[in-house]
């Protein structure tokens, strides 16, 4: 079935060009959206990519927002103050796809997400995604069907191999990019954990610089205490070169069983899952595999929402803001070296 594609303009061509090439122009986004414009305050960058993609070039986001031919904006600028731009976009009558981390100020994030709902506008991001990814839905199913009970603990790991140099972007600023590996990579697993572990209470941080030339960390661990007593440990690093990057490993323990995602060497599946639980005194093990994973841009869901479909089980603004509260407390913990309240 063919659909009438919607025109989209992309703002921010540092990270946004990757999303444009891999997603909007790729097999996941192109069936639904037509790239119509790019925008960057660096004129040469906007001109270069506009020519490459055969679209309009803008140097001022206000002018792109004013373009009546473009109803959807892909906003891929730094997270500090991003909510203000989203507010301007939704008030202009347009919808938004943006990226993690959503906004450093969780109160501002919650305000703009609630305003979007009041205005009937759509604001989606990749993490937390608006709808549960297949493997996250499987975890939810196992929790219910296997009687796993209350969450107790979680260990999450995500890594890659970067050898970065300072470039004057927000990645170099500890205030805009606190505990950088967690902020840039670990946010995916934070979003996953919050869905199941509830409201966070306090955080503690350990971070170091191993290879990076940036003033921000490249190796870090975040510990999170939840109000229900559960504890999560999240390791994120730019230092591990095992050719197994971005697996978003999870080991989740509940009172009556455990769930595992992508533990051990990568297989052909994007996500390999298992659950261990006890039934009538006997240990049971179930396994599942999925193509795709949490943290992906859900272009089909954005298209359906923009077209007016009410998405069931969509993630609530409060759940999105909960991850932002962890990030803000994380910066305090990075500075103090102490356990900090969320």
C-alpha positions as CSV (number, residue, x, y, z in Angstrom):
1,X,0.0,0.0,0.0
2,X,1.3,3.4,-0.9
3,X,0.8,6.5,1.3
4,X,0.8,10.2,0.6
5,X,4.2,11.2,2.0
6,X,4.5,14.2,4.3
7,X,7.1,16.9,3.8
8,X,9.7,17.3,6.6
9,X,12.4,19.9,7.3
10,X,15.5,19.0,9.3
11,X,17.1,21.4,11.7
12,X,20.7,20.8,12.9
13,X,23.1,19.1,10.5
14,X,25.8,18.0,12.9
15,X,23.8,15.0,14.2
16,X,20.8,15.6,11.9
17,X,22.6,14.7,8.7
18,X,23.1,11.1,10.0
19,X,19.4,10.8,10.9
20,X,18.5,12.3,7.5
21,X,20.7,9.9,5.5
22,X,20.1,6.7,7.6
23,X,16.4,7.2,8.5
24,X,14.5,9.9,6.6
25,X,16.0,9.0,3.3
26,X,16.3,5.3,4.3
27,X,13.9,2.4,4.2
28,X,12.2,3.3,7.5
29,X,11.5,6.9,6.9
30,X,11.2,7.4,3.2
31,X,7.9,5.6,2.8
32,X,6.2,8.1,5.0
33,X,8.2,11.4,4.7
34,X,9.7,13.5,1.9
35,X,12.7,15.6,2.8
36,X,11.9,19.1,1.7
37,X,14.4,21.4,3.5
38,X,17.5,21.4,5.8
39,X,18.5,24.2,8.2
40,X,21.7,25.0,9.9
41,X,23.2,28.3,11.2
42,X,26.4,27.5,9.4
43,X,25.5,28.6,5.9
44,X,28.1,26.4,4.1
45,X,26.8,23.3,5.8
46,X,23.2,24.0,5.0
47,X,24.1,24.8,1.3
48,X,26.2,21.7,1.0
49,X,23.6,19.3,2.3
50,X,20.7,21.1,0.5
51,X,22.5,20.6,-2.8
52,X,23.4,17.0,-1.9
53,X,19.8,16.2,-1.1
54,X,18.2,18.4,-3.7
55,X,16.1,20.4,-1.2
56,X,15.7,24.0,0.2
57,X,18.4,25.5,2.4
58,X,17.5,27.6,5.5
59,X,20.0,29.3,7.9
60,X,17.3,30.5,10.3
61,X,14.9,28.1,12.1
62,X,12.2,30.7,12.2
63,X,12.1,30.9,8.5
64,X,11.9,27.2,8.2
65,X,9.0,27.2,10.7
66,X,7.3,29.8,8.6
67,X,7.4,27.7,5.4
68,X,3.7,26.7,4.8
69,X,4.7,23.7,2.7
70,X,6.5,21.9,5.5
71,X,4.2,20.5,8.3
72,X,6.8,18.5,10.2
73,X,10.1,19.5,11.6
74,X,13.0,17.1,12.5
75,X,14.8,19.0,15.3
76,X,18.3,17.7,15.9
77,X,20.0,20.5,17.9
78,X,21.6,20.2,21.3
79,X,19.3,19.4,24.2
80,X,19.8,22.7,26.2
81,X,16.8,24.9,25.5
82,X,15.4,22.5,22.9
83,X,12.0,22.6,24.6
84,X,11.7,26.4,23.8
85,X,12.1,25.6,20.1
86,X,9.6,22.8,20.2
87,X,7.1,25.1,21.8
88,X,7.6,27.6,19.0
89,X,7.2,24.8,16.4
90,X,4.0,23.4,17.9
91,X,2.5,26.8,18.3
92,X,3.0,27.4,14.6
93,X,0.8,24.3,13.9
94,X,3.6,21.9,13.0
95,X,4.6,18.5,14.5
96,X,8.0,17.4,15.7
97,X,10.4,14.5,15.6
98,X,13.4,15.0,17.8
99,X,16.1,13.0,19.5
100,X,17.4,11.9,22.9
101,X,18.2,13.4,25.3
102,X,15.0,15.4,25.1
103,X,15.8,18.4,27.3
104,X,18.0,19.1,30.3
105,X,15.3,20.9,32.2
106,X,12.7,18.2,33.0
107,X,10.1,20.7,34.1
108,X,10.3,22.6,30.8
109,X,10.1,19.2,29.0
110,X,7.0,18.3,30.8
111,X,5.4,21.7,30.2
112,X,6.0,21.6,26.4
113,X,4.8,18.0,26.1
114,X,1.6,18.8,27.9
115,X,1.1,21.9,25.8
116,X,1.6,19.7,22.6
117,X,-1.3,17.5,23.8
118,X,-3.5,20.5,24.5
119,X,-2.8,21.9,21.0
120,X,-3.3,18.5,19.4
121,X,0.3,18.5,18.1
122,X,2.6,15.5,18.0
123,X,6.1,15.5,19.6
124,X,8.0,12.2,19.2
125,X,11.6,11.2,20.0
126,X,13.6,8.1,19.6
127,X,14.3,7.4,23.3
128,X,12.0,7.0,25.0
129,X,10.0,6.1,21.9
130,X,6.3,6.9,21.8
131,X,5.3,3.2,21.5
132,X,7.0,0.2,23.1
133,X,9.5,-1.5,20.8
134,X,8.8,-5.2,20.3
135,X,11.4,-6.4,22.8
136,X,10.2,-4.0,25.4
137,X,6.6,-5.2,24.8
138,X,7.9,-8.7,25.3
139,X,9.4,-7.8,28.7
140,X,6.0,-6.3,29.7
141,X,4.3,-9.5,28.6
142,X,6.7,-11.7,30.6
143,X,6.3,-9.6,33.7
144,X,2.6,-10.2,33.6
145,X,2.3,-13.7,32.3
146,X,5.3,-15.2,34.2
147,X,4.3,-13.5,37.5
148,X,7.7,-11.9,37.9
149,X,6.5,-9.5,40.5
150,X,8.3,-6.4,41.9
151,X,11.5,-5.1,40.3
152,X,14.6,-5.6,42.4
153,X,17.7,-4.7,40.4
154,X,19.0,-4.1,37.0
155,X,22.4,-3.9,35.3
156,X,22.6,-2.2,31.9
157,X,25.6,-1.8,29.6
158,X,26.1,0.2,26.4
159,X,29.5,0.9,24.7
160,X,31.3,1.9,21.6
161,X,34.8,2.8,20.5
162,X,35.3,6.5,20.0
163,X,38.6,8.5,20.0
164,X,37.2,12.0,20.0
165,X,38.8,15.4,19.7
166,X,37.3,18.6,21.0
167,X,35.3,20.4,18.3
168,X,33.6,23.3,20.2
169,X,30.2,21.6,20.2
170,X,28.0,21.0,23.2
171,X,29.7,17.6,23.5
172,X,32.6,19.5,25.0
173,X,30.6,21.3,27.7
174,X,30.1,19.3,31.0
175,X,27.1,21.5,31.8
176,X,25.4,20.7,28.5
177,X,26.8,17.1,28.3
178,X,27.1,15.8,31.8
179,X,28.6,12.4,32.3
180,X,28.9,12.2,28.6
181,X,28.8,8.4,27.9
182,X,25.6,8.1,30.0
183,X,24.1,11.3,28.6
184,X,24.8,10.3,24.9
185,X,24.5,6.5,25.0
186,X,23.2,5.5,28.4
187,X,20.0,7.5,27.9
188,X,18.6,4.6,25.9
189,X,18.8,2.2,28.8
190,X,17.6,4.8,31.3
191,X,14.5,5.2,29.1
192,X,14.0,1.4,29.1
193,X,14.5,1.0,32.8
194,X,12.2,3.8,33.9
195,X,9.3,2.1,32.0
196,X,9.5,-0.8,34.4
197,X,11.2,0.4,37.6
198,X,9.1,3.4,38.3
199,X,10.0,6.7,39.9
200,X,13.7,7.4,40.7
201,X,14.8,8.7,44.1
202,X,18.6,9.2,44.0
203,X,21.6,8.8,41.8
204,X,25.4,8.4,42.2
205,X,28.1,8.7,39.5
206,X,31.6,7.4,38.7
207,X,33.3,8.8,35.6
208,X,36.7,9.0,34.0
209,X,38.6,10.1,30.9
210,X,40.5,7.2,29.3
211,X,41.1,8.0,25.6
212,X,39.0,11.1,24.9
213,X,40.6,14.5,24.2
214,X,37.4,16.2,25.1
215,X,37.0,17.8,28.6
216,X,34.0,15.5,29.1
217,X,34.2,11.9,30.3
218,X,34.4,8.8,28.0
219,X,33.9,6.1,30.6
220,X,31.2,6.2,33.3
221,X,28.8,4.4,35.6
222,X,25.5,5.6,37.0
223,X,23.7,4.1,40.0
224,X,20.0,4.8,40.4
225,X,17.9,4.1,43.5
226,X,14.2,3.9,42.8
227,X,11.5,4.8,45.3
228,X,10.3,1.2,45.4
229,X,13.7,0.1,46.6
230,X,15.0,-1.3,43.3
231,X,18.5,-0.5,42.3
232,X,20.0,0.0,38.8
233,X,23.6,0.2,37.6
234,X,24.2,1.6,34.1
235,X,27.6,1.4,32.5
236,X,28.3,3.4,29.3
237,X,31.6,3.9,27.6
238,X,33.3,5.2,24.4
239,X,36.4,3.1,25.2
240,X,35.4,-0.5,24.3
241,X,36.5,-1.7,20.8
242,X,35.1,-5.2,20.6
243,X,33.0,-4.6,17.5
244,X,29.9,-5.2,19.6
245,X,28.7,-1.6,20.0
246,X,25.3,-0.3,20.9
247,X,23.9,-3.5,22.2
248,X,22.1,-2.0,25.1
249,X,22.6,-5.0,27.4
250,X,20.0,-5.5,30.2
251,X,19.9,-7.9,33.1
252,X,16.7,-7.3,35.1
253,X,15.9,-9.1,38.3
254,X,12.4,-9.3,39.8
255,X,11.2,-11.0,43.0
256,X,10.1,-14.1,41.0
257,X,12.5,-14.3,38.1
258,X,14.9,-12.5,35.7
259,X,14.9,-11.1,32.2
260,X,17.9,-10.8,29.9
261,X,18.5,-8.8,26.7
262,X,21.5,-9.1,24.5
263,X,23.7,-10.7,27.2
264,X,26.8,-12.3,25.6
265,X,28.1,-12.0,22.0
266,X,25.8,-10.5,19.4
267,X,23.7,-12.9,17.3
268,X,22.0,-12.3,13.9
269,X,18.9,-10.9,15.7
270,X,18.8,-7.2,16.7
271,X,17.5,-8.2,20.1
272,X,17.8,-11.6,21.8
273,X,15.7,-12.1,24.9
274,X,15.2,-14.6,27.6
275,X,13.3,-14.9,30.8
276,X,13.9,-17.3,33.8
277,X,11.1,-17.9,36.3
278,X,9.6,-20.5,38.6
279,X,6.3,-22.2,38.0
280,X,5.0,-24.8,40.5
281,X,8.5,-25.1,42.0
282,X,10.1,-25.8,38.6
283,X,12.5,-23.4,36.8
284,X,11.2,-22.3,33.4
285,X,13.1,-20.6,30.6
286,X,11.6,-18.8,27.5
287,X,13.4,-17.1,24.7
288,X,12.5,-14.7,21.9
289,X,14.3,-12.8,19.1
290,X,13.3,-9.5,17.4
291,X,14.5,-7.4,14.5
292,X,14.6,-3.8,15.5
293,X,15.2,-2.4,19.0
294,X,14.3,0.3,21.4
295,X,15.8,3.7,20.6
296,X,14.8,3.6,16.9
297,X,12.9,6.5,15.4
298,X,9.4,5.3,14.9
299,X,8.6,7.0,11.6
300,X,5.5,5.0,11.0
301,X,4.1,6.0,14.4
302,X,4.9,9.7,13.7
303,X,3.1,9.5,10.3
304,X,0.0,7.9,11.8
305,X,-0.1,10.5,14.6
306,X,0.3,13.4,12.2
307,X,-2.5,12.0,10.1
308,X,-4.7,12.2,13.2
309,X,-4.6,8.6,14.5
310,X,-4.7,8.3,18.3
311,X,-1.9,6.0,19.3
312,X,-2.8,3.5,22.0
313,X,-0.3,2.9,24.8
314,X,1.7,6.0,23.9
315,X,4.3,7.0,26.5
316,X,3.0,9.7,28.8
317,X,4.8,13.1,29.2
318,X,5.5,12.3,32.8
319,X,7.4,9.1,31.9
320,X,9.5,11.1,29.4
321,X,10.3,13.7,32.0
322,X,11.3,11.1,34.6
323,X,14.4,10.3,32.5
324,X,15.2,14.0,32.4
325,X,15.1,14.2,36.2
326,X,17.7,11.4,36.4
327,X,20.0,13.4,34.0
328,X,19.7,16.6,36.0
329,X,20.5,14.8,39.3
330,X,23.4,13.0,37.5
331,X,25.1,16.4,36.8
332,X,24.8,17.3,40.5
333,X,26.3,13.9,41.5
334,X,29.1,14.4,38.9
335,X,30.1,17.7,40.6
336,X,29.6,16.7,44.2
337,X,30.8,13.1,44.1
338,X,27.9,12.2,46.4
339,X,24.5,10.5,46.3
340,X,22.1,13.2,45.0
341,X,18.3,13.2,45.2
342,X,16.4,13.2,42.0
